Amino acid sequence: MIPTTAGLAGLAISTDEFARRRRQLMKMAGPEAVLLVAAAPQRMRNADAAWPYRQDSDFHYLSGFPESDAVLAMLPGRQHGEAVLFCRERDREHERWHGPGIGTGQAVTTYGMDDAFPIEDIDDILPGMIEGRGRVYCHFGHEPAFDAQLLGWIRRLRQLRGGGVVPKEFVALGHLLHDLRLFKSRAELKLMRASAAIAVEAHLAAWRLAQPGGHEYEIEAELLGVIRRHGAVPAFAPTIAGGANACVMHYQSNRGPLREGELLLIDAGAEVDCYASDISRTFPPNGRYNREQRALYEVVLAAQLAAIDEVRPGRPFNASHNAAVRVLTVGLCELGLLKEGADEAIAAGSYRRFFAAKTGHWLGLDVHDVGDYRIDGQSRLLEPGMVLTVEPGLYVAVDDRSVAERWRGIGIRIEDDVAVTREGHEVLTAAMPKEPGQIEALLAGR
């Protein structure tokens, strides 16, 4: 069921969950630490026109606070409250131009902060909070302006009469925080199911519109319109790739024509309360796969099903990729696009001419979400709560003279979002058709 805008509001992460995340992170950091996270700045598109604002994923994960010009300080053991937010105070003139703000009062009452101060006072207040702490956890190199501000606070402490007690260690925050983000809670999975449902509806609407003679940008407009009508936003700039454009892995021009007899690859997802979905499907706008298109499609589908079967607790992250590569390579050999045997093609890597990518990535607050893929040099084992994409594909370049002309310019990708469960896995995007016969039947009913 597609959630309504009101339903999306009901899916929001609770203030209790944000507080639990902060407490867990502070426990990991230890009592001598201070943890600092800055909100994403407002970014300008050009001149005085701003991009639509999107909060920093780490800041959102720990606070749910949606405004820029804010800094979250976490101070384990602080007597007056461990979670302190510096943010814009309510200002009538600012709100006249930009709409209602939140302010320090609501930061405490609505967003569950222990304490809040105006962002204008941060230079006077935060250095005193840092003094005496042994370690500072923060993101270095993300926002140069915040890096400079932090170094200024440290210099100020060193210049205090008698010498302030300056932290001795500066530690990258991602080492702790990103491992927490890798495991999704029940509330997070509800949001991801909602974003998946909206993305499915958007893809299906695009299918209904796509016909030979149309253009990629028309399909993009329909898809984005459905996402916005459901109160979501696009999780990333979509790929709408007709014909040989599908062989360009990150194609985003979305200007080309839809030609008779060619396929259309759509890679698009929705974002609900900052949580993303990511779906790819490849279908014939004229309603029928030709022989070569269907042959390659069935190889990719078999590879994806084999890869999804490897998504279960205890299996290495790369097991799904290895399974997909085996099925893809065997299929390429059987179709004659590779001349050697499958074992030889895998060992030599010659299959990469048609599949140069990996089979998936972590998914969550970021489309390519945080989390290590390897631990101590070995592929990470999957655990319940992790969510990843599974997206094998085959891409035959339009100028590849090593294969017969009938194969050239065909690009196919099939991508689903898969959550690891205690029993195995849940395909969050299972409502999106992918069997070729099912797709043709659906297109015939337009």
N, C-alpha and C positions, 0 to 999 in steps of 0.2 A: 504494500500500500504506500502511495506517495504521501509524505507528510505535508500538511498545510503550513503556511507561515506561522500560524499560532502553534501548530504542533512542533515546529522546529524550536520555538522558544521553550517549550516544555522539555526538550531534550538537553538543555544546557547543563554543563557540569556544575555541581553544587559547590557552594563556598566551603562546605566541610571537606570535599575532596581536594580542592585547591590547598586547603590548610594541611591536610594529610601529606600531600606532596611536599610542601615546604618543610614540615617536620621531619619527614623521611630524609630529605636532602641534607638538612642541618645535622641530623644524627650521623649521617655518613661523613660529613665534613669535620665534625668534632667541635668541642666547646670553645676552642681558641680561635675559631674561624669567623670571618665575615664574608658573606656571599652577596655579590652585587650583580644585578641584571638590569640593563637599560632597555626601555621601550624602543621600538623601531621609530626612527625619525620620519617626519612627513617628507616625501620625496617629490621633487618637481619634475613634471613631464617636459615642460618648456616654458620660458618666461615666468609668468606668475600662475600658470596652470598646474595643479598638483595631480599626481597619480591618485587613484582611489586608495585610501589608507588600508594597510594590512599590518596587523600587529606582529612583532617578532614572535616566533613560535615558542622559544624558551620562556619569554616573558609571559605569554598567554598561558602556557602550561602551568606556571607557578602562581598566577594571579587572576586570570580572566579579565584583567583590566584592559579596556579597549582603546585608550587614548595614547597619543604620542606625548613627548615632553614629560616623561616619568622615569623614575629609577626605583627599583625594589631592592631594599637592603634586608638581608636576613642575618640576625645577630643571635646565635644560640645562647640561651641563658640570660638575655637582657631582662632586667627586672621589670621594666615598663612595657614589655612586649617585644617579641622576637621578629615579627614581620612588620617592617616600616616602609611605607610608600611615600615618596616625594612626587607630587603631581601638580598640575595647574589648579590654582584656586578658582572658584566661580568668579566670573568677571562679566558684568552686564554688557560692556562694549564689545568684548570678544564674542559673546554669545549672540549679539545682534548680527554679526557677520557669519558666524560658524555654527550657530545652534547651541542648545543647552549643553553645559559641561557637567562633570561629575563632582569635582572638588574633594577636599580632604575629608569633609564630613561623611559623604557617601562612600568614600574609600574604606572607611571603618564600618559603617552600618550596613552597606550593601555588598561590599567586596571582601569583608571579613579580615581587614588588616588590623593589627594590634595598635598601630599608631600611624599617623599621616601628617605630613608637613608640606607647605607650599614649595614647589620646585625652586622658586627664587631664593629660598633660604638654605638650599642644600650645601653651598660652600661654607656656611657658618655652622651647620649642624653635623653633617656627615663625618668630617674629619675627626670630631670628638668621639664619634661612635666607632671609628676605625682604630683609634688610639688604644693600645694595649692588646690588640688582637694579634695572634701569631701568624695567621695566614689570611690572605685575600684570595678568594675564588672569584674569577670573572672571565669574561670572554675577551681575550686580547686580539686585536687586529680586525675585529668586526666593524667597529665604528670608531674611526680615528679621533673624532671630537670627544667621545667619552673616554678613550684612552688618555688623551691629553688632560682631561679634567681629573681623572684619577691620579695621574702623576703629579698634578698640581696639589691635590690634597696631601699626598705623601711628602712633597717638598715642604708644605706648610707645617706638617708635624715635626719634621726634622729641624725646622727653624724656631720651634718653640723655645722659650727661655728654659734652660736646664735640659733641653732635648726631650722631645716626645718619644713615647714607646712606639716605634714604627714596626709594622709587620715585617717579619724576616723572609717570608715566602709568598710568592705570587703563583697561583696554581690555575691551570686551565679548567674552567668550570665544566666544560663538556665531558670530561672524563667521568664525572659522577652523574651529571644530569641526563646525559643522553642514554645511559643504560636504563634509567628509570623510564624515559619516554618510549623505549622499545617495547615495553610490556603494557598493553592496553587494558584499561579497566572495563567493567560492564558498561559504564556510562559512555566511555569513549567508543566502544564497539557499537552502541546504539546510534551514536552520531555518524559513525562510518557506514552503518547500514542505511541510514537516512540519505547520506550523500550518494551512496551507491544506487539507491532507488531512484533518486532524481536524475542521476547520470543515465540510467537505463531508459527512463522516459524520454530524455533528451535525444539519445541515440535513436530510439524508435521513431520519434518525430522527424528526425533527419532522414531516416530511411523512407518514410512516407513521402517526403518531398523530392528526394533525389530521382532525377530522370535524365537520360541522355539529352543534351542540348542545354542543360542548366549549367551553373557555375559553382565552384567550390565555395565562394563567399556567400551564396544564397543558403547553402547547407549550414555554414557556420552561423549565419544569422538566426536560423530556425533553432539550432541547437542551443545557442546562448540565450535565446528568448525563453525557452522552456526552463532552463536553469534559473534565470532571474525571476520568472513568474512563480517559482516555488520558493522564493525567498533565499536562494543560495547564490553563490558566485562561482565563476569558473575556477577550478583548482589550478589551471595553467592555461597558457595560450594553446588552443586546440590545433591538432593537425587534421586538415581536410584535404586528402591527397588522392586525386584522380589519376588513373593510369600509371605511367612511369614515375609520377611524382611520389608514389608510395615507396619507391626504392631509395628515396632520400630520407634518412632515418629521423631527422628532426625538421622535416618540411613544415613551414609555417606561413608561406606566402598566401596560400588559400585564395588564389586569383584565377586558377586555370579552369578550362571548360571540362564538362563531363561528356565524354565521347561514347558513342555507341560501341558496345563490345568490350569496354574497359571496366576495371574494378574501381571501387572507391574505398579507401582506407580512412577510417575516422578514429582518432585517438583523442579522447576528451574525458574530462571528469568534472564533478561538482565539488564544492567546498561548503560545508555546513559548520558554523561556529569554529572555523579554521581547520576542520578535519576533512581530508581529501578522499576522493575516489578516483580511479584511473582505469578506463575501459578502452580497449581497441577491438574493432571488428572490421572485416573486409568483405564487401558484398558487391553484387552486380547491379548497378542502377537500372539496367534494362530487365532485370528479373531472373536472368539465367546465367549460371557459370558456363563458360565453354569448356571443352575437354581438358585443355592444359591448365586452365584456372582451377577447375575442380580437382584435378589430380594433385596440384601443389597445395591447394587448400586442405585436402584430406590428410596430406602428410603433416601439415602444420597443426591441424586439429588433433591428430593422433599423438604428436609430440607434446602438445599442451596437456592432454589428458594424462599422459605418462608422467609429466612433470608435476601436475597437481597431486597425483597419487603419492609422490614423495614428500609432500608437505604434511608432516605429522611429527609429534614429539619424538625427540631422540635422533632424528635424521639430520645430517649436515645440511646447511643452507645450500651448498652447491650440488646436492644430490638431484634437485629438480633440473638444474642446468645440464648436468651430465646425462640425465635420462632424456631430456629434449634433444640434445646433440646426437645421441645414439639413434633416436627415431628419425630425426631430420636427415641424418647422413645415410641411413639405410634407404630412406625414401628417395633421396637424390640419386643414389646408385641404381636403384631399381628403375627410375625414370630415365636414366642415361645422362643426367646432367653432370655426374661425376663418373669417371671412367674406371677408377680403381675400386677395390673392395672397401667396405665400410671401416674395418679396423685400420687399414692403411690410410684412409682419408682422415680419420680422427687423429691418428698419430701424427700425420703430416700437417694437420690443420687446414687441409685444402677445402673443407666444408665452409670455412670462414668467408670464402668468396661469396657465399649466399646467405650466411648468418654470422655477422661479425659482432653481434651484441651479446650481452648476458641475458639470461632468461627471466630475471626479475630483480626487484629491489624492495627494501623496506617501505612501508606506507603508513602515514599517520598525519600528524600536523603538517609535515612537508610531503610533497609527492614523492620525492626521493628522500625518505625520512632518515633520521639519525640512527646510529647504532653500528657497532662493529660487525663486519662480516666474517672476520677471522679472529681467533684468540690463540695466542702463542703459536702462530703460524698455521693453525689448523682451521678449517671451515667451521664456523659456529654451529652448534647443535640447536635445532629448533625447540622452542618451549611454548606452552600454552600462553596466549595473550599476544604473541607476535603476529603481525600482519604483513604480508608481502604480495607483490604482483607476480603473476606467472604469464610470460608474454613471449613465447617463441615466435619466430617468423622466418620467411624466406623472401629474398630480394634478388631478382635477376636483373642486373643492370641492362639498360636499353642498348648499350654498345658492347655487350659481352659476346664476342665472336666465337667463343668456345662452345656455345650451345646453339641449337637450331633457332631460327628466327621466331618461331611460334611461342617460345618461352620468354623471349626478351621483354623487358618492361613490366613484368608482373611482380608486384610487391604485396605480400600478405602477412598480417600480424593478427594474432588472436590473444587478447589480454583480459585476465580476470583478477579480482582482488580476493585473496584467500587468507583467512584467519586460522591460526593454529589453535586447536582445542585439545582438551584432555583426551578425547576419543580419537582424534585425527585432524580434521579440518572442516571449515565452513567456507564455501564459496559465496562471498558477500554479493557478488554480481551475477548469481546463477540465473536471475530472471531475464538476462540478456541472451537471446537465441544465438547459437553458434553452429548447430548442425546444418550442413548445406541444404538438405532437403527441407528442413524447417524454415530456413531463411527464404528459399525460393517460394515456398507456400505462402509465407507472410507477405512477400513482395507481390505475389500474384493477387492478393486480396486488397491492394491499395485502391 
